[in-house]
């Protein structure tokens, strides 16, 4: 088992790649967050960063307590192929990531492509989140150093934040934020 076994059809690859390169052209990325099921408040399992690294390549990393995965989804002779050179951590968690990978990735694309942003956005105080940020975040930033030292994220994941135009932040102390509304 593992991420290399995840199957993408050509239309799904093209849809994902197109989304990454057009939804926010300057950043060319997407991010996801997995939490411990049924935990209140939600506790992070891992963060997942995705980046369109070429015309026919998507790169990604998943990192959290005790897990680190690196993968490339690329077109080889016109067919999508998943490669996962690094899968470290608990075998059950990696299997869980593999089972949910395709569904969660496409669900996130659907969510970002809809103009209806009235879904509830919860941010838990002290929890780690990713956001798009042109220029990304330096691995020397105090928060980056802290999450590496605590074991919350792998140094290889944190090192890709700046090149992939992503930044870490902690959930706000005031609790859930109101949803963003599209501008008219």
Rosetta blueprint (number, residue, H / E / L):
1 X L
2 X L
3 X H
4 X H
5 X H
6 X L
7 X L
8 X L
9 X L
10 X H
11 X H
12 X H
13 X H
14 X H
15 X H
16 X H
17 X H
18 X H
19 X H
20 X H
21 X H
22 X H
23 X L
24 X L
25 X L
26 X L
27 X L
28 X L
29 X E
30 X E
31 X E
32 X E
33 X E
34 X E
35 X E
36 X L
37 X L
38 X L
39 X L
40 X L
41 X L
42 X L
43 X L
44 X E
45 X E
46 X E
47 X E
48 X E
49 X E
50 X E
51 X E
52 X E
53 X E
54 X E
55 X L
56 X L
57 X E
58 X E
59 X E
60 X E
61 X E
62 X E
63 X E
64 X E
65 X L
66 X L
67 X E
68 X E
69 X E
70 X E
71 X E
72 X E
73 X E
74 X E
75 X E
76 X E
77 X L
78 X L
79 X E
80 X E
81 X E
82 X E
83 X E
84 X E
85 X E
86 X E
87 X E
88 X E
89 X E
90 X L
91 X H
92 X H
93 X H
94 X H
95 X H
96 X H
97 X H
98 X H
99 X H
100 X H
101 X H
102 X H
103 X H
104 X H
105 X H
106 X H
107 X H
108 X H
109 X H
110 X H
111 X H
112 X H
113 X H
114 X L
115 X L
116 X L
117 X L
118 X L
119 X L
120 X L
121 X E
122 X L
123 X L
124 X L
125 X E
126 X L
127 X L
128 X E
129 X E
130 X E
131 X E
132 X E
133 X L
134 X L
135 X L
136 X L
137 X L
138 X L
139 X L
140 X L
141 X L
142 X H
143 X H
144 X H
145 X H
146 X H
147 X H
148 X H
149 X H
150 X H
151 X L
152 X L
153 X L
154 X L
155 X H
156 X H
157 X H
158 X H
159 X H
160 X H
161 X H
162 X H
163 X H
164 X L
165 X L
166 X E
167 X E
168 X E
169 X E
170 X E
171 X E
172 X L
173 X L
174 X L
175 X L
176 X L
177 X E
178 X L
179 X L
180 X L
181 X L
182 X L
183 X L
184 X L
